[in-house]
Amino acid sequence: MSESASETPVLDLLAEMTTASIEASSLDAETLALVRIAALVAVDAPAVSYLPNLAVAGELGVDAEQVRGVLAAVAPIVGTARVASATGNIAQALEVAIEVAELDEQ
């Protein structure tokens, strides 16, 4: 592997795609974060996908009530099964975040 090659090419690609998406959007940062959470619900994303998006949303001041509002807003469109799955995945993502924070404190 050359020295210029990244050790994390997939993560780098995802970061580039996210940056391009943010730059192309006319939405304010908070709205964009909520829309991204809604999209994760719609595609039945795994818990690990929620982790960075919830972290960014939290940094932007998005609270749990707003996330619940997103879940309620998309429920009639994506269905209760997707919303239930998303709720479980969000809980798992938060558990991982707590465990990582606890490990960092040690």
Phi and psi restraints in degrees (range 20) as a CNS / XPLOR table:
assign (resid 1 and name C) (resid 2 and name N)
       (resid 2 and name CA) (resid 2 and name C) 1.0 -73.0 20.0 2
assign (resid 2 and name N) (resid 2 and name CA)
       (resid 2 and name C) (resid 3 and name N) 1.0 159.3 20.0 2
assign (resid 2 and name C) (resid 3 and name N)
       (resid 3 and name CA) (resid 3 and name C) 1.0 -65.5 20.0 2
assign (resid 3 and name N) (resid 3 and name CA)
       (resid 3 and name C) (resid 4 and name N) 1.0 -28.2 20.0 2
assign (resid 3 and name C) (resid 4 and name N)
       (resid 4 and name CA) (resid 4 and name C) 1.0 -81.0 20.0 2
assign (resid 4 and name N) (resid 4 and name CA)
       (resid 4 and name C) (resid 5 and name N) 1.0 -15.0 20.0 2
assign (resid 4 and name C) (resid 5 and name N)
       (resid 5 and name CA) (resid 5 and name C) 1.0 -72.6 20.0 2
assign (resid 5 and name N) (resid 5 and name CA)
       (resid 5 and name C) (resid 6 and name N) 1.0 140.8 20.0 2
assign (resid 5 and name C) (resid 6 and name N)
       (resid 6 and name CA) (resid 6 and name C) 1.0 -76.6 20.0 2
assign (resid 6 and name N) (resid 6 and name CA)
       (resid 6 and name C) (resid 7 and name N) 1.0 150.6 20.0 2
assign (resid 6 and name C) (resid 7 and name N)
       (resid 7 and name CA) (resid 7 and name C) 1.0 -80.1 20.0 2
assign (resid 7 and name N) (resid 7 and name CA)
       (resid 7 and name C) (resid 8 and name N) 1.0 -16.4 20.0 2
assign (resid 7 and name C) (resid 8 and name N)
       (resid 8 and name CA) (resid 8 and name C) 1.0 -132.3 20.0 2
assign (resid 8 and name N) (resid 8 and name CA)
       (resid 8 and name C) (resid 9 and name N) 1.0 65.0 20.0 2
assign (resid 8 and name C) (resid 9 and name N)
       (resid 9 and name CA) (resid 9 and name C) 1.0 -62.7 20.0 2
assign (resid 9 and name N) (resid 9 and name CA)
       (resid 9 and name C) (resid 10 and name N) 1.0 -35.3 20.0 2
assign (resid 9 and name C) (resid 10 and name N)
       (resid 10 and name CA) (resid 10 and name C) 1.0 -70.6 20.0 2
assign (resid 10 and name N) (resid 10 and name CA)
       (resid 10 and name C) (resid 11 and name N) 1.0 -45.1 20.0 2
assign (resid 10 and name C) (resid 11 and name N)
       (resid 11 and name CA) (resid 11 and name C) 1.0 -62.5 20.0 2
assign (resid 11 and name N) (resid 11 and name CA)
       (resid 11 and name C) (resid 12 and name N) 1.0 -38.6 20.0 2
assign (resid 11 and name C) (resid 12 and name N)
       (resid 12 and name CA) (resid 12 and name C) 1.0 -62.6 20.0 2
assign (resid 12 and name N) (resid 12 and name CA)
       (resid 12 and name C) (resid 13 and name N) 1.0 -42.8 20.0 2
assign (resid 12 and name C) (resid 13 and name N)
       (resid 13 and name CA) (resid 13 and name C) 1.0 -62.4 20.0 2
assign (resid 13 and name N) (resid 13 and name CA)
       (resid 13 and name C) (resid 14 and name N) 1.0 -44.4 20.0 2
assign (resid 13 and name C) (resid 14 and name N)
       (resid 14 and name CA) (resid 14 and name C) 1.0 -62.1 20.0 2
assign (resid 14 and name N) (resid 14 and name CA)
       (resid 14 and name C) (resid 15 and name N) 1.0 -39.9 20.0 2
assign (resid 14 and name C) (resid 15 and name N)
       (resid 15 and name CA) (resid 15 and name C) 1.0 -63.8 20.0 2
assign (resid 15 and name N) (resid 15 and name CA)
       (resid 15 and name C) (resid 16 and name N) 1.0 -41.6 20.0 2
assign (resid 15 and name C) (resid 16 and name N)
       (resid 16 and name CA) (resid 16 and name C) 1.0 -64.2 20.0 2
assign (resid 16 and name N) (resid 16 and name CA)
       (resid 16 and name C) (resid 17 and name N) 1.0 -42.9 20.0 2
assign (resid 16 and name C) (resid 17 and name N)
       (resid 17 and name CA) (resid 17 and name C) 1.0 -63.5 20.0 2
assign (resid 17 and name N) (resid 17 and name CA)
       (resid 17 and name C) (resid 18 and name N) 1.0 -41.7 20.0 2
assign (resid 17 and name C) (resid 18 and name N)
       (resid 18 and name CA) (resid 18 and name C) 1.0 -64.4 20.0 2
assign (resid 18 and name N) (resid 18 and name CA)
       (resid 18 and name C) (resid 19 and name N) 1.0 -44.9 20.0 2
assign (resid 18 and name C) (resid 19 and name N)
       (resid 19 and name CA) (resid 19 and name C) 1.0 -60.2 20.0 2
assign (resid 19 and name N) (resid 19 and name CA)
       (resid 19 and name C) (resid 20 and name N) 1.0 -45.3 20.0 2
assign (resid 19 and name C) (resid 20 and name N)
       (resid 20 and name CA) (resid 20 and name C) 1.0 -62.1 20.0 2
assign (resid 20 and name N) (resid 20 and name CA)
       (resid 20 and name C) (resid 21 and name N) 1.0 -39.5 20.0 2
assign (resid 20 and name C) (resid 21 and name N)
       (resid 21 and name CA) (resid 21 and name C) 1.0 -63.8 20.0 2
assign (resid 21 and name N) (resid 21 and name CA)
       (resid 21 and name C) (resid 22 and name N) 1.0 -44.0 20.0 2
assign (resid 21 and name C) (resid 22 and name N)
       (resid 22 and name CA) (resid 22 and name C) 1.0 -64.0 20.0 2
assign (resid 22 and name N) (resid 22 and name CA)
       (resid 22 and name C) (resid 23 and name N) 1.0 -44.3 20.0 2
assign (resid 22 and name C) (resid 23 and name N)
       (resid 23 and name CA) (resid 23 and name C) 1.0 -65.5 20.0 2
assign (resid 23 and name N) (resid 23 and name CA)
       (resid 23 and name C) (resid 24 and name N) 1.0 -32.3 20.0 2
assign (resid 23 and name C) (resid 24 and name N)
       (resid 24 and name CA) (resid 24 and name C) 1.0 -81.3 20.0 2
assign (resid 24 and name N) (resid 24 and name CA)
       (resid 24 and name C) (resid 25 and name N) 1.0 -17.2 20.0 2
assign (resid 24 and name C) (resid 25 and name N)
       (resid 25 and name CA) (resid 25 and name C) 1.0 -84.6 20.0 2
assign (resid 25 and name N) (resid 25 and name CA)
       (resid 25 and name C) (resid 26 and name N) 1.0 145.2 20.0 2
assign (resid 25 and name C) (resid 26 and name N)
       (resid 26 and name CA) (resid 26 and name C) 1.0 -97.2 20.0 2
assign (resid 26 and name N) (resid 26 and name CA)
       (resid 26 and name C) (resid 27 and name N) 1.0 3.5 20.0 2
assign (resid 26 and name C) (resid 27 and name N)
       (resid 27 and name CA) (resid 27 and name C) 1.0 -76.9 20.0 2
assign (resid 27 and name N) (resid 27 and name CA)
       (resid 27 and name C) (resid 28 and name N) 1.0 150.1 20.0 2
assign (resid 27 and name C) (resid 28 and name N)
       (resid 28 and name CA) (resid 28 and name C) 1.0 -70.5 20.0 2
assign (resid 28 and name N) (resid 28 and name CA)
       (resid 28 and name C) (resid 29 and name N) 1.0 161.5 20.0 2
assign (resid 28 and name C) (resid 29 and name N)
       (resid 29 and name CA) (resid 29 and name C) 1.0 -58.1 20.0 2
assign (resid 29 and name N) (resid 29 and name CA)
       (resid 29 and name C) (resid 30 and name N) 1.0 -43.4 20.0 2
assign (resid 29 and name C) (resid 30 and name N)
       (resid 30 and name CA) (resid 30 and name C) 1.0 -65.0 20.0 2
assign (resid 30 and name N) (resid 30 and name CA)
       (resid 30 and name C) (resid 31 and name N) 1.0 -45.4 20.0 2
assign (resid 30 and name C) (resid 31 and name N)
       (resid 31 and name CA) (resid 31 and name C) 1.0 -62.6 20.0 2
assign (resid 31 and name N) (resid 31 and name CA)
       (resid 31 and name C) (resid 32 and name N) 1.0 -42.0 20.0 2
assign (resid 31 and name C) (resid 32 and name N)
       (resid 32 and name CA) (resid 32 and name C) 1.0 -60.3 20.0 2
assign (resid 32 and name N) (resid 32 and name CA)
       (resid 32 and name C) (resid 33 and name N) 1.0 -41.6 20.0 2
assign (resid 32 and name C) (resid 33 and name N)
       (resid 33 and name CA) (resid 33 and name C) 1.0 -62.1 20.0 2
assign (resid 33 and name N) (resid 33 and name CA)
       (resid 33 and name C) (resid 34 and name N) 1.0 -42.1 20.0 2
assign (resid 33 and name C) (resid 34 and name N)
       (resid 34 and name CA) (resid 34 and name C) 1.0 -67.4 20.0 2
assign (resid 34 and name N) (resid 34 and name CA)
       (resid 34 and name C) (resid 35 and name N) 1.0 -38.5 20.0 2
assign (resid 34 and name C) (resid 35 and name N)
       (resid 35 and name CA) (resid 35 and name C) 1.0 -65.3 20.0 2
assign (resid 35 and name N) (resid 35 and name CA)
       (resid 35 and name C) (resid 36 and name N) 1.0 -39.7 20.0 2
assign (resid 35 and name C) (resid 36 and name N)
       (resid 36 and name CA) (resid 36 and name C) 1.0 -63.6 20.0 2
assign (resid 36 and name N) (resid 36 and name CA)
       (resid 36 and name C) (resid 37 and name N) 1.0 -38.5 20.0 2
assign (resid 36 and name C) (resid 37 and name N)
       (resid 37 and name CA) (resid 37 and name C) 1.0 -64.3 20.0 2
assign (resid 37 and name N) (resid 37 and name CA)
       (resid 37 and name C) (resid 38 and name N) 1.0 -42.6 20.0 2
assign (resid 37 and name C) (resid 38 and name N)
       (resid 38 and name CA) (resid 38 and name C) 1.0 -60.0 20.0 2
assign (resid 38 and name N) (resid 38 and name CA)
       (resid 38 and name C) (resid 39 and name N) 1.0 -40.6 20.0 2
assign (resid 38 and name C) (resid 39 and name N)
       (resid 39 and name CA) (resid 39 and name C) 1.0 -64.9 20.0 2
assign (resid 39 and name N) (resid 39 and name CA)
       (resid 39 and name C) (resid 40 and name N) 1.0 -38.6 20.0 2
assign (resid 39 and name C) (resid 40 and name N)
       (resid 40 and name CA) (resid 40 and name C) 1.0 -61.2 20.0 2
assign (resid 40 and name N) (resid 40 and name CA)
       (resid 40 and name C) (resid 41 and name N) 1.0 -41.2 20.0 2
assign (resid 40 and name C) (resid 41 and name N)
       (resid 41 and name CA) (resid 41 and name C) 1.0 -61.6 20.0 2
assign (resid 41 and name N) (resid 41 and name CA)
       (resid 41 and name C) (resid 42 and name N) 1.0 -45.8 20.0 2
assign (resid 41 and name C) (resid 42 and name N)
       (resid 42 and name CA) (resid 42 and name C) 1.0 -61.6 20.0 2
assign (resid 42 and name N) (resid 42 and name CA)
       (resid 42 and name C) (resid 43 and name N) 1.0 -34.0 20.0 2
assign (resid 42 and name C) (resid 43 and name N)
       (resid 43 and name CA) (resid 43 and name C) 1.0 -96.8 20.0 2
assign (resid 43 and name N) (resid 43 and name CA)
       (resid 43 and name C) (resid 44 and name N) 1.0 6.6 20.0 2
assign (resid 43 and name C) (resid 44 and name N)
       (resid 44 and name CA) (resid 44 and name C) 1.0 54.9 20.0 2
assign (resid 44 and name N) (resid 44 and name CA)
       (resid 44 and name C) (resid 45 and name N) 1.0 50.4 20.0 2
assign (resid 44 and name C) (resid 45 and name N)
       (resid 45 and name CA) (resid 45 and name C) 1.0 -65.2 20.0 2
assign (resid 45 and name N) (resid 45 and name CA)
       (resid 45 and name C) (resid 46 and name N) 1.0 150.8 20.0 2
assign (resid 45 and name C) (resid 46 and name N)
       (resid 46 and name CA) (resid 46 and name C) 1.0 -72.8 20.0 2
assign (resid 46 and name N) (resid 46 and name CA)
       (resid 46 and name C) (resid 47 and name N) 1.0 164.2 20.0 2
assign (resid 46 and name C) (resid 47 and name N)
       (resid 47 and name CA) (resid 47 and name C) 1.0 -54.7 20.0 2
assign (resid 47 and name N) (resid 47 and name CA)
       (resid 47 and name C) (resid 48 and name N) 1.0 -40.0 20.0 2
assign (resid 47 and name C) (resid 48 and name N)
       (resid 48 and name CA) (resid 48 and name C) 1.0 -61.4 20.0 2
assign (resid 48 and name N) (resid 48 and name CA)
       (resid 48 and name C) (resid 49 and name N) 1.0 -27.0 20.0 2
assign (resid 48 and name C) (resid 49 and name N)
       (resid 49 and name CA) (resid 49 and name C) 1.0 -71.3 20.0 2
assign (resid 49 and name N) (resid 49 and name CA)
       (resid 49 and name C) (resid 50 and name N) 1.0 -28.4 20.0 2
assign (resid 49 and name C) (resid 50 and name N)
       (resid 50 and name CA) (resid 50 and name C) 1.0 -74.9 20.0 2
assign (resid 50 and name N) (resid 50 and name CA)
       (resid 50 and name C) (resid 51 and name N) 1.0 -29.7 20.0 2
assign (resid 50 and name C) (resid 51 and name N)
       (resid 51 and name CA) (resid 51 and name C) 1.0 -54.9 20.0 2
assign (resid 51 and name N) (resid 51 and name CA)
       (resid 51 and name C) (resid 52 and name N) 1.0 -56.2 20.0 2
assign (resid 51 and name C) (resid 52 and name N)
       (resid 52 and name CA) (resid 52 and name C) 1.0 -68.5 20.0 2
assign (resid 52 and name N) (resid 52 and name CA)
       (resid 52 and name C) (resid 53 and name N) 1.0 -33.5 20.0 2
assign (resid 52 and name C) (resid 53 and name N)
       (resid 53 and name CA) (resid 53 and name C) 1.0 -70.4 20.0 2
assign (resid 53 and name N) (resid 53 and name CA)
       (resid 53 and name C) (resid 54 and name N) 1.0 -39.1 20.0 2
assign (resid 53 and name C) (resid 54 and name N)
       (resid 54 and name CA) (resid 54 and name C) 1.0 -68.4 20.0 2
assign (resid 54 and name N) (resid 54 and name CA)
       (resid 54 and name C) (resid 55 and name N) 1.0 -35.4 20.0 2
assign (resid 54 and name C) (resid 55 and name N)
       (resid 55 and name CA) (resid 55 and name C) 1.0 -63.2 20.0 2
assign (resid 55 and name N) (resid 55 and name CA)
       (resid 55 and name C) (resid 56 and name N) 1.0 -47.1 20.0 2
assign (resid 55 and name C) (resid 56 and name N)
       (resid 56 and name CA) (resid 56 and name C) 1.0 -64.0 20.0 2
assign (resid 56 and name N) (resid 56 and name CA)
       (resid 56 and name C) (resid 57 and name N) 1.0 -43.9 20.0 2
assign (resid 56 and name C) (resid 57 and name N)
       (resid 57 and name CA) (resid 57 and name C) 1.0 -59.2 20.0 2
assign (resid 57 and name N) (resid 57 and name CA)
       (resid 57 and name C) (resid 58 and name N) 1.0 -43.0 20.0 2
assign (resid 57 and name C) (resid 58 and name N)
       (resid 58 and name CA) (resid 58 and name C) 1.0 -62.1 20.0 2
assign (resid 58 and name N) (resid 58 and name CA)
       (resid 58 and name C) (resid 59 and name N) 1.0 -40.9 20.0 2
assign (resid 58 and name C) (resid 59 and name N)
       (resid 59 and name CA) (resid 59 and name C) 1.0 -63.3 20.0 2
assign (resid 59 and name N) (resid 59 and name CA)
       (resid 59 and name C) (resid 60 and name N) 1.0 -28.3 20.0 2
assign (resid 59 and name C) (resid 60 and name N)
       (resid 60 and name CA) (resid 60 and name C) 1.0 -86.1 20.0 2
assign (resid 60 and name N) (resid 60 and name CA)
       (resid 60 and name C) (resid 61 and name N) 1.0 -2.5 20.0 2
assign (resid 60 and name C) (resid 61 and name N)
       (resid 61 and name CA) (resid 61 and name C) 1.0 95.6 20.0 2
assign (resid 61 and name N) (resid 61 and name CA)
       (resid 61 and name C) (resid 62 and name N) 1.0 6.1 20.0 2
assign (resid 61 and name C) (resid 62 and name N)
       (resid 62 and name CA) (resid 62 and name C) 1.0 -69.4 20.0 2
assign (resid 62 and name N) (resid 62 and name CA)
       (resid 62 and name C) (resid 63 and name N) 1.0 131.1 20.0 2
assign (resid 62 and name C) (resid 63 and name N)
       (resid 63 and name CA) (resid 63 and name C) 1.0 -109.0 20.0 2
assign (resid 63 and name N) (resid 63 and name CA)
       (resid 63 and name C) (resid 64 and name N) 1.0 175.6 20.0 2
assign (resid 63 and name C) (resid 64 and name N)
       (resid 64 and name CA) (resid 64 and name C) 1.0 -60.8 20.0 2
assign (resid 64 and name N) (resid 64 and name CA)
       (resid 64 and name C) (resid 65 and name N) 1.0 -35.6 20.0 2
assign (resid 64 and name C) (resid 65 and name N)
       (resid 65 and name CA) (resid 65 and name C) 1.0 -62.7 20.0 2
assign (resid 65 and name N) (resid 65 and name CA)
       (resid 65 and name C) (resid 66 and name N) 1.0 -38.8 20.0 2
assign (resid 65 and name C) (resid 66 and name N)
       (resid 66 and name CA) (resid 66 and name C) 1.0 -68.4 20.0 2
assign (resid 66 and name N) (resid 66 and name CA)
       (resid 66 and name C) (resid 67 and name N) 1.0 -38.2 20.0 2
assign (resid 66 and name C) (resid 67 and name N)
       (resid 67 and name CA) (resid 67 and name C) 1.0 -65.3 20.0 2
assign (resid 67 and name N) (resid 67 and name CA)
       (resid 67 and name C) (resid 68 and name N) 1.0 -42.1 20.0 2
assign (resid 67 and name C) (resid 68 and name N)
       (resid 68 and name CA) (resid 68 and name C) 1.0 -61.1 20.0 2
assign (resid 68 and name N) (resid 68 and name CA)
       (resid 68 and name C) (resid 69 and name N) 1.0 -37.1 20.0 2
assign (resid 68 and name C) (resid 69 and name N)
       (resid 69 and name CA) (resid 69 and name C) 1.0 -62.1 20.0 2
assign (resid 69 and name N) (resid 69 and name CA)
       (resid 69 and name C) (resid 70 and name N) 1.0 -39.3 20.0 2
assign (resid 69 and name C) (resid 70 and name N)
       (resid 70 and name CA) (resid 70 and name C) 1.0 -63.4 20.0 2
assign (resid 70 and name N) (resid 70 and name CA)
       (resid 70 and name C) (resid 71 and name N) 1.0 -45.1 20.0 2
assign (resid 70 and name C) (resid 71 and name N)
       (resid 71 and name CA) (resid 71 and name C) 1.0 -60.3 20.0 2
assign (resid 71 and name N) (resid 71 and name CA)
       (resid 71 and name C) (resid 72 and name N) 1.0 -42.5 20.0 2
assign (resid 71 and name C) (resid 72 and name N)
       (resid 72 and name CA) (resid 72 and name C) 1.0 -66.5 20.0 2
assign (resid 72 and name N) (resid 72 and name CA)
       (resid 72 and name C) (resid 73 and name N) 1.0 -37.9 20.0 2
assign (resid 72 and name C) (resid 73 and name N)
       (resid 73 and name CA) (resid 73 and name C) 1.0 -67.7 20.0 2
assign (resid 73 and name N) (resid 73 and name CA)
       (resid 73 and name C) (resid 74 and name N) 1.0 -37.8 20.0 2
assign (resid 73 and name C) (resid 74 and name N)
       (resid 74 and name CA) (resid 74 and name C) 1.0 -89.5 20.0 2
assign (resid 74 and name N) (resid 74 and name CA)
       (resid 74 and name C) (resid 75 and name N) 1.0 -13.0 20.0 2
assign (resid 74 and name C) (resid 75 and name N)
       (resid 75 and name CA) (resid 75 and name C) 1.0 -53.6 20.0 2
assign (resid 75 and name N) (resid 75 and name CA)
       (resid 75 and name C) (resid 76 and name N) 1.0 -46.0 20.0 2
assign (resid 75 and name C) (resid 76 and name N)
       (resid 76 and name CA) (resid 76 and name C) 1.0 -65.5 20.0 2
assign (resid 76 and name N) (resid 76 and name CA)
       (resid 76 and name C) (resid 77 and name N) 1.0 -21.3 20.0 2
assign (resid 76 and name C) (resid 77 and name N)
       (resid 77 and name CA) (resid 77 and name C) 1.0 -91.4 20.0 2
assign (resid 77 and name N) (resid 77 and name CA)
       (resid 77 and name C) (resid 78 and name N) 1.0 -46.4 20.0 2
assign (resid 77 and name C) (resid 78 and name N)
       (resid 78 and name CA) (resid 78 and name C) 1.0 -92.4 20.0 2
assign (resid 78 and name N) (resid 78 and name CA)
       (resid 78 and name C) (resid 79 and name N) 1.0 -19.1 20.0 2
assign (resid 78 and name C) (resid 79 and name N)
       (resid 79 and name CA) (resid 79 and name C) 1.0 97.1 20.0 2
assign (resid 79 and name N) (resid 79 and name CA)
       (resid 79 and name C) (resid 80 and name N) 1.0 158.7 20.0 2
assign (resid 79 and name C) (resid 80 and name N)
       (resid 80 and name CA) (resid 80 and name C) 1.0 -67.2 20.0 2
assign (resid 80 and name N) (resid 80 and name CA)
       (resid 80 and name C) (resid 81 and name N) 1.0 -32.1 20.0 2
assign (resid 80 and name C) (resid 81 and name N)
       (resid 81 and name CA) (resid 81 and name C) 1.0 -63.6 20.0 2
assign (resid 81 and name N) (resid 81 and name CA)
       (resid 81 and name C) (resid 82 and name N) 1.0 -42.3 20.0 2
assign (resid 81 and name C) (resid 82 and name N)
       (resid 82 and name CA) (resid 82 and name C) 1.0 -67.2 20.0 2
assign (resid 82 and name N) (resid 82 and name CA)
       (resid 82 and name C) (resid 83 and name N) 1.0 -39.3 20.0 2
assign (resid 82 and name C) (resid 83 and name N)
       (resid 83 and name CA) (resid 83 and name C) 1.0 -67.6 20.0 2
assign (resid 83 and name N) (resid 83 and name CA)
       (resid 83 and name C) (resid 84 and name N) 1.0 -41.2 20.0 2
assign (resid 83 and name C) (resid 84 and name N)
       (resid 84 and name CA) (resid 84 and name C) 1.0 -63.1 20.0 2
assign (resid 84 and name N) (resid 84 and name CA)
       (resid 84 and name C) (resid 85 and name N) 1.0 -42.7 20.0 2
assign (resid 84 and name C) (resid 85 and name N)
       (resid 85 and name CA) (resid 85 and name C) 1.0 -62.3 20.0 2
assign (resid 85 and name N) (resid 85 and name CA)
       (resid 85 and name C) (resid 86 and name N) 1.0 -43.9 20.0 2
assign (resid 85 and name C) (resid 86 and name N)
       (resid 86 and name CA) (resid 86 and name C) 1.0 -62.0 20.0 2
assign (resid 86 and name N) (resid 86 and name CA)
       (resid 86 and name C) (resid 87 and name N) 1.0 -41.5 20.0 2
assign (resid 86 and name C) (resid 87 and name N)
       (resid 87 and name CA) (resid 87 and name C) 1.0 -60.8 20.0 2
assign (resid 87 and name N) (resid 87 and name CA)
       (resid 87 and name C) (resid 88 and name N) 1.0 -44.6 20.0 2
assign (resid 87 and name C) (resid 88 and name N)
       (resid 88 and name CA) (resid 88 and name C) 1.0 -64.1 20.0 2
assign (resid 88 and name N) (resid 88 and name CA)
       (resid 88 and name C) (resid 89 and name N) 1.0 -40.6 20.0 2
assign (resid 88 and name C) (resid 89 and name N)
       (resid 89 and name CA) (resid 89 and name C) 1.0 -68.1 20.0 2
assign (resid 89 and name N) (resid 89 and name CA)
       (resid 89 and name C) (resid 90 and name N) 1.0 -37.5 20.0 2
assign (resid 89 and name C) (resid 90 and name N)
       (resid 90 and name CA) (resid 90 and name C) 1.0 -63.8 20.0 2
assign (resid 90 and name N) (resid 90 and name CA)
       (resid 90 and name C) (resid 91 and name N) 1.0 -43.9 20.0 2
assign (resid 90 and name C) (resid 91 and name N)
       (resid 91 and name CA) (resid 91 and name C) 1.0 -61.2 20.0 2
assign (resid 91 and name N) (resid 91 and name CA)
       (resid 91 and name C) (resid 92 and name N) 1.0 -42.8 20.0 2
assign (resid 91 and name C) (resid 92 and name N)
       (resid 92 and name CA) (resid 92 and name C) 1.0 -62.9 20.0 2
assign (resid 92 and name N) (resid 92 and name CA)
       (resid 92 and name C) (resid 93 and name N) 1.0 -42.5 20.0 2
assign (resid 92 and name C) (resid 93 and name N)
       (resid 93 and name CA) (resid 93 and name C) 1.0 -61.6 20.0 2
assign (resid 93 and name N) (resid 93 and name CA)
       (resid 93 and name C) (resid 94 and name N) 1.0 -41.5 20.0 2
assign (resid 93 and name C) (resid 94 and name N)
       (resid 94 and name CA) (resid 94 and name C) 1.0 -67.1 20.0 2
assign (resid 94 and name N) (resid 94 and name CA)
       (resid 94 and name C) (resid 95 and name N) 1.0 -36.5 20.0 2
assign (resid 94 and name C) (resid 95 and name N)
       (resid 95 and name CA) (resid 95 and name C) 1.0 -61.9 20.0 2
assign (resid 95 and name N) (resid 95 and name CA)
       (resid 95 and name C) (resid 96 and name N) 1.0 -42.9 20.0 2
assign (resid 95 and name C) (resid 96 and name N)
       (resid 96 and name CA) (resid 96 and name C) 1.0 -62.6 20.0 2
assign (resid 96 and name N) (resid 96 and name CA)
       (resid 96 and name C) (resid 97 and name N) 1.0 -43.9 20.0 2
assign (resid 96 and name C) (resid 97 and name N)
       (resid 97 and name CA) (resid 97 and name C) 1.0 -60.7 20.0 2
assign (resid 97 and name N) (resid 97 and name CA)
       (resid 97 and name C) (resid 98 and name N) 1.0 -40.3 20.0 2
assign (resid 97 and name C) (resid 98 and name N)
       (resid 98 and name CA) (resid 98 and name C) 1.0 -66.5 20.0 2
assign (resid 98 and name N) (resid 98 and name CA)
       (resid 98 and name C) (resid 99 and name N) 1.0 -43.9 20.0 2
assign (resid 98 and name C) (resid 99 and name N)
       (resid 99 and name CA) (resid 99 and name C) 1.0 -62.3 20.0 2
assign (resid 99 and name N) (resid 99 and name CA)
       (resid 99 and name C) (resid 100 and name N) 1.0 -41.8 20.0 2
assign (resid 99 and name C) (resid 100 and name N)
       (resid 100 and name CA) (resid 100 and name C) 1.0 -64.1 20.0 2
assign (resid 100 and name N) (resid 100 and name CA)
       (resid 100 and name C) (resid 101 and name N) 1.0 -42.6 20.0 2
assign (resid 100 and name C) (resid 101 and name N)
       (resid 101 and name CA) (resid 101 and name C) 1.0 -62.2 20.0 2
assign (resid 101 and name N) (resid 101 and name CA)
       (resid 101 and name C) (resid 102 and name N) 1.0 -40.3 20.0 2
assign (resid 101 and name C) (resid 102 and name N)
       (resid 102 and name CA) (resid 102 and name C) 1.0 -66.3 20.0 2
assign (resid 102 and name N) (resid 102 and name CA)
       (resid 102 and name C) (resid 103 and name N) 1.0 -38.0 20.0 2
assign (resid 102 and name C) (resid 103 and name N)
       (resid 103 and name CA) (resid 103 and name C) 1.0 -66.8 20.0 2
assign (resid 103 and name N) (resid 103 and name CA)
       (resid 103 and name C) (resid 104 and name N) 1.0 -37.5 20.0 2
assign (resid 103 and name C) (resid 104 and name N)
       (resid 104 and name CA) (resid 104 and name C) 1.0 -65.1 20.0 2
assign (resid 104 and name N) (resid 104 and name CA)
       (resid 104 and name C) (resid 105 and name N) 1.0 -29.9 20.0 2
assign (resid 104 and name C) (resid 105 and name N)
       (resid 105 and name CA) (resid 105 and name C) 1.0 -74.1 20.0 2
assign (resid 105 and name N) (resid 105 and name CA)
       (resid 105 and name C) (resid 106 and name N) 1.0 -22.5 20.0 2
